[in-house]
Amino acid sequence: MQVVFLDSAPSGSCRYTHHGADIHEYPETVFMDLADRCRHADVIVTRVMPLRREILDYVTRPRHIIVPAQDAERLVEGEIAGQLEIQVHLVDSDPSDWPSFKTEVLSIVGSLLPKQ
């Protein structure tokens, strides 16, 4: 499973494995990089970058999007995600509290991984 953080808090990009998930973190994503970064993702995590229909139509692979609950309506169009059968997961942690937000996101990712 590939997970992409579009706007994580660290200062640089990084890639690592977490319980079998291949995680890519980008400190920020500009619109022109959005499609390329999302193209192979099974899970997209965003705190800042909105995911609009034109991106969700183009990037057909993600089945899950994880966003802060407080910004969900601004970041992803729920009706469009539903039409495309993309499940939206809400994180209750404050997105500015990066360690708590990331911990909750990784917990959701763990729950999405196939049971072994």
C-alpha positions, 0 to 999 in steps of 0.5 A: 500500500502506498501512502502519500502525505502531500503537506507534512511538517518535516522540512524535507521529503522522506520515504519509509515503511510503516507496518508494510505501507510505503510512506512518502512525505512531502513538506508541501505540494504545489498544484503542478506536482499534485497529480504526479504525487498522487498517481500511485497512491492508495491513500492520500493525506492532506492538511493544506492542499485541496483535492478537487474533482479534476485531480480525483478523476485523473488519479484513479487509484486512491481508495482513501483520503485522510484529512483533518476533520476541521477542514474536511469540507474545504479539502475534499468534495465529499459528494465527488469522493462518494461518486468515485468510491473513495473513502474519506477518513477524518482525523480529530487531532489538530493538524498544526500538532504534527506529531499527534496528527501523524500518529492518528493518520498512521493508526488509520493507515494501519487499520487499512492494511490487510490482516496477516 
